[in-house]
Amino acid sequence: MSPAQVPDHRPGTALVRRPGPRFDDGLTTHIDRVPVDPDLAARQWADYVAAFRAGGWATVEVEPADDLPDAPFVEDTVVVVDDLAVVARPGARERLAETTGTERALAGLGFRIERITAPATLDGGDVLKLGSSWFVGVGGRTSHEGARQLADLVAPLDIRVVPVRTSRALHLKTTVTALPDGTLLGYVPLLDEPDAFPNLTPVPERNGWRVVLLGDDRLLVSTSAPRTSQMLVDRGYELVAVDISELEKRESSVTCLSVRLRGLTLGTEDACC
Ligand SMILES: NC(=O)NCCC[C@H](N)C(=O)O
């Protein structure tokens, strides 16, 4: 069995990228646009990173990109499995240049680099990993050709890519997220193909309910979805809640602000750039 098929929820290393002075210029597509307080956004991002570190994770910062407003949403720039980093090709023209810094950081950490190539597009936020089946949202930021290229790159690892139409939200992972036991949480009204997902548990809130796995039964969540949080507590999960309200104003969630590198364990000191 490939290591990609074995769920590993131990703390490892999280790749992150700090917001810059132009964060307010970030894209919004499916939500109303309201102004961002850049100083508060920076403080909330620091708290988000601190939550990983308090949970025993190391953090590696991709070099800042002050001219790229959406750069903190590092999840969209790469898909990582084992020692392979597939550098994405974001579907929004404004975000294409973000991948350069991510690729440099991961190459520096020793990852094997492959790339999604033009004209295909793929955003990491469209890739939901469920063991050896990966659901990939297509039709929005990610093209069919992007999903096909990803499928070819991960096939040698015995990973199967399942394309799922995604038109009602920014990314597939805006609509569905996995819990450590493989249960999927989803906001059904935004799913084009709810029947594509096994074990789907509906969440009551439209926004803010996504989770990041910090450990076996520990989840990083946003304070903006209290009813979903209560549902998770009732299921026995320990929650670490962060306020990322300013970052959410640019259509993000806890998932988009990091890439977890499971095979890589660094010391607990920060590694930058
Ligand atoms: N994976 C994610 O959910 N990323 C959020 C990206 C938000 C950014 N403002 C964008 O529209 O691309």
The ligand as a Gaussian input file, in Angstrom:
#p B3LYP/6-31G(d) Opt

LIG

0 1
 N       -8.752000      27.221000      -1.288000
 C       -9.469000      28.316000      -1.080000
 O      -10.601000      28.251000      -0.655000
 N       -8.913000      29.495000      -1.423000
 C       -9.541000      30.744000      -1.256000
 C       -9.095000      31.697000      -2.300000
 C       -9.717000      33.043000      -2.156000
 C       -9.213000      34.040000      -3.150000
 N       -9.704000      35.344000      -2.821000
 C       -9.618000      33.666000      -4.542000
 O      -10.690000      34.095000      -4.983000
 O       -8.896000      32.958000      -5.226000

